[in-house]
Amino acid sequence: MTEQAATIYKILLPMKRKPGLSTQEFREYYENHHAPLAAKYSGALLRYVRTYLEPHPHPETGEATEPPYDVITELWFDDEATYRSTLQYLTTTKMSPEIVEDEKRLFDRSSFCILTTVERETDLDAVREALKS
């Protein structure tokens, strides 16, 4: 039961679509153009994940409000040194002109936010099995 859980380091980038783009246009452009372009510059990543946010009606008011972000982009690392160097790069260096120009077509760049997480996952099956003993 003392088996060490894997550590995953993540950089989260919540972002809002550029005004005038529909949700569908935003997602299609991100998946078909921006994600492949970003992948070109992402050789050290373990995973590159885009989590699109879907607003739903509030149970009391029935309103589905516009979320502050349309997507949370996740950059996954299993190596702390690579994670830290990527974070250092993202927070102190302007991205390549090719990426910046493409982001201007897609995002409200003033909405950018950089967050980090250190994720630990419990192997629930192993814990449950150990608890049976």
C-alpha positions as CSV (number, residue, x, y, z in Angstrom):
1,M,0.0,0.0,0.0
2,T,3.0,2.3,0.1
3,E,3.6,2.3,-3.6
4,Q,4.5,5.7,-4.8
5,A,2.0,7.5,-7.0
6,A,3.2,9.0,-10.2
7,T,3.7,12.8,-10.1
8,I,2.5,14.8,-13.1
9,Y,3.3,18.5,-13.4
10,K,0.9,20.6,-15.4
11,I,0.8,24.1,-16.7
12,L,-2.8,25.3,-17.2
13,L,-3.6,28.0,-19.7
14,P,-7.3,29.2,-19.4
15,M,-8.1,31.2,-22.5
16,K,-11.0,33.1,-23.9
17,R,-11.8,33.1,-27.7
18,K,-11.4,36.2,-29.7
19,P,-14.5,38.4,-29.9
20,G,-16.5,37.7,-33.0
21,L,-15.6,34.0,-33.2
22,S,-18.4,31.5,-32.5
23,T,-17.7,28.6,-30.2
24,Q,-17.7,26.2,-33.2
25,E,-15.3,28.4,-35.2
26,F,-13.0,28.7,-32.2
27,R,-12.8,25.0,-31.6
28,E,-12.4,24.1,-35.2
29,Y,-9.5,26.6,-35.7
30,Y,-7.9,25.5,-32.5
31,E,-8.0,21.8,-33.3
32,N,-7.2,22.0,-37.0
33,H,-4.7,24.8,-37.1
34,H,-3.4,26.1,-33.7
35,A,-2.9,22.8,-31.9
36,P,-0.8,21.3,-34.8
37,L,1.2,24.5,-34.9
38,A,1.7,24.5,-31.1
39,A,2.7,20.9,-31.2
40,K,5.6,21.8,-33.5
41,Y,7.1,23.8,-30.5
42,S,6.2,21.2,-27.8
43,G,8.8,18.5,-28.0
44,A,9.2,18.1,-24.3
45,L,5.6,17.6,-23.4
46,L,4.1,14.4,-22.1
47,R,0.6,15.4,-23.1
48,Y,-1.0,18.5,-24.8
49,V,-4.7,18.6,-23.8
50,R,-7.5,21.1,-24.6
51,T,-10.5,21.0,-22.3
52,Y,-13.4,23.0,-23.8
53,L,-15.8,24.5,-21.3
54,E,-19.6,24.1,-21.9
55,P,-21.9,26.3,-19.9
56,H,-25.1,24.7,-18.6
57,P,-28.3,26.2,-17.1
58,H,-28.2,27.1,-13.4
59,P,-30.7,24.8,-11.6
60,E,-32.4,27.8,-9.9
61,T,-32.3,30.5,-12.5
62,G,-32.2,28.5,-15.7
63,E,-29.6,30.8,-17.0
64,A,-26.4,29.5,-18.8
65,T,-23.9,32.3,-18.3
66,E,-20.9,32.9,-20.5
67,P,-17.8,31.4,-18.8
68,P,-14.8,33.7,-18.4
69,Y,-12.8,31.1,-20.5
70,D,-13.6,28.9,-23.4
71,V,-10.8,26.4,-23.0
72,I,-8.2,25.3,-20.5
73,T,-5.1,24.1,-22.3
74,E,-3.1,21.6,-20.3
75,L,0.7,21.1,-20.8
76,W,1.7,17.8,-19.0
77,F,5.1,16.9,-17.8
78,D,6.4,13.9,-15.9
79,D,9.8,15.5,-15.4
80,E,10.1,18.4,-12.9
81,A,13.1,20.0,-14.5
82,T,11.4,20.2,-17.9
83,Y,8.3,21.5,-16.3
84,R,10.2,24.2,-14.4
85,S,12.2,25.2,-17.5
86,T,9.0,25.4,-19.6
87,L,7.3,27.5,-17.0
88,Q,10.3,29.8,-16.8
89,Y,10.2,30.2,-20.6
90,L,6.5,30.8,-20.7
91,T,6.6,33.5,-18.0
92,T,9.7,35.4,-19.1
93,T,9.9,35.0,-22.9
94,K,7.7,36.1,-25.7
95,M,6.5,33.2,-27.8
96,S,7.7,32.7,-31.3
97,P,6.2,35.3,-33.8
98,E,4.5,32.4,-35.6
99,I,2.6,31.4,-32.5
100,V,1.8,34.9,-31.4
101,E,0.3,35.8,-34.8
102,D,-1.8,32.7,-34.7
103,E,-2.9,33.3,-31.2
104,K,-4.1,36.8,-32.3
105,R,-6.5,35.1,-34.8
106,L,-7.9,32.8,-32.1
107,F,-7.7,34.2,-28.6
108,D,-8.4,37.3,-26.5
109,R,-4.8,37.4,-25.5
110,S,-5.5,39.9,-22.7
111,S,-7.4,37.0,-21.0
112,F,-4.4,34.7,-20.7
113,C,-3.6,33.3,-17.4
114,I,-0.8,30.9,-16.4
115,L,-1.5,28.4,-13.6
116,T,0.4,25.4,-12.4
117,T,-0.5,22.2,-10.6
118,V,1.4,19.2,-9.3
119,E,-0.9,16.2,-9.6
120,R,-0.8,13.0,-7.6
121,E,-3.2,10.2,-8.4
122,T,-4.1,7.5,-6.1
123,D,-4.5,4.0,-7.5
124,L,-7.9,3.4,-6.0
125,D,-8.0,-0.2,-7.0
126,A,-4.8,-0.9,-5.2
127,V,-5.9,1.0,-2.1
128,R,-9.3,-0.8,-2.0
129,E,-7.5,-4.2,-2.4
130,A,-5.1,-3.4,0.4
131,L,-8.0,-2.4,2.7
132,K,-9.6,-5.8,2.2
133,S,-6.7,-7.4,4.0
